[in-house]
Amino acid sequence: DEILVFHDIAPHAPVHFLMIPKTHLDNLYDAQEAHHPVLGRMLGMAGRLAREQGADDGFRVVVNNGRGGRQEVYHLHIHVLGGPE
């Protein structure tokens, strides 16, 4: 109910999906203690979802934060990348 998960439209790995909270946050700079539960759930789900998509030998979790962090879309989102080489 709190999180959307979908495939990246321009994947950089065989497995590449995004996880976003439905509650709007520009980026991690705006995260408050009230957001910690949903952010924790997102990270907690990442491994299971990555494995279900075929990344059973490891994956990366990337959060681009702010202009200097190369964030392009200003709604907090987590990239999960992995899969067979």
C-alpha positions as CSV (number, residue, x, y, z in Angstrom):
1,D,0.0,0.0,0.0
2,E,2.9,2.3,0.6
3,I,5.4,1.3,-2.1
4,L,5.3,1.1,-5.9
5,V,7.8,-1.2,-7.7
6,F,8.3,-1.3,-11.4
7,H,10.9,-2.1,-14.1
8,D,13.2,0.7,-15.2
9,I,12.3,1.9,-18.7
10,A,16.1,2.1,-19.6
11,P,17.6,-0.8,-17.7
12,H,21.4,-0.8,-17.0
13,A,21.4,-4.5,-15.9
14,P,19.4,-7.7,-16.7
15,V,17.4,-7.0,-13.5
16,H,16.7,-3.3,-13.0
17,F,13.7,-2.1,-11.1
18,L,12.7,0.9,-9.1
19,M,11.1,1.1,-5.7
20,I,9.3,4.3,-4.7
21,P,7.3,5.3,-1.6
22,K,3.8,6.6,-2.5
23,T,4.4,9.4,0.0
24,H,6.3,12.2,-1.8
25,L,9.8,12.9,-0.7
26,D,12.2,14.8,-3.0
27,N,15.2,12.8,-1.8
28,L,16.9,11.5,1.3
29,Y,17.6,15.1,2.5
30,D,13.8,15.4,3.2
31,A,13.5,12.0,5.0
32,Q,12.2,12.4,8.6
33,E,11.9,9.8,11.3
34,A,8.3,9.2,10.3
35,H,9.6,8.0,6.9
36,H,12.0,5.4,8.4
37,P,9.5,2.6,8.5
38,V,8.6,2.8,4.7
39,L,12.3,3.3,3.8
40,G,13.2,0.2,5.9
41,R,10.5,-1.8,4.2
42,M,11.8,-0.8,0.8
43,L,15.3,-2.1,1.6
44,G,13.9,-5.1,3.4
45,M,11.9,-6.1,0.2
46,A,14.8,-5.5,-2.2
47,G,16.5,-8.8,-1.8
48,R,13.4,-10.9,-2.2
49,L,12.3,-9.0,-5.2
50,A,15.8,-9.0,-6.8
51,R,16.0,-12.8,-6.4
52,E,12.5,-13.3,-7.8
53,Q,13.6,-11.3,-10.9
54,G,16.7,-13.5,-11.4
55,A,19.4,-11.7,-9.4
56,D,20.3,-14.7,-7.3
57,D,24.0,-14.0,-7.2
58,G,23.9,-10.5,-5.9
59,F,22.5,-7.0,-6.7
60,R,23.2,-3.3,-6.1
61,V,21.0,-0.8,-4.4
62,V,21.4,2.8,-5.7
63,V,19.8,6.0,-4.5
64,N,20.8,9.2,-6.4
65,N,20.4,12.1,-4.1
66,G,20.4,15.7,-5.2
67,R,22.0,17.4,-8.2
68,G,25.5,16.3,-7.1
69,G,24.3,12.8,-6.7
70,R,22.9,12.8,-10.3
71,Q,19.3,12.7,-9.2
72,E,17.1,13.4,-12.3
73,V,13.6,12.6,-10.9
74,Y,12.8,14.5,-7.7
75,H,10.7,11.8,-6.1
76,L,12.8,9.5,-3.9
77,H,13.4,6.2,-5.6
78,I,15.7,3.2,-5.1
79,H,17.3,1.5,-8.1
80,V,17.8,-2.3,-7.7
81,L,20.2,-3.7,-10.3
82,G,21.6,-7.2,-10.8
83,G,21.1,-10.4,-12.6
84,P,23.2,-12.8,-14.6
85,E,26.2,-11.4,-16.4
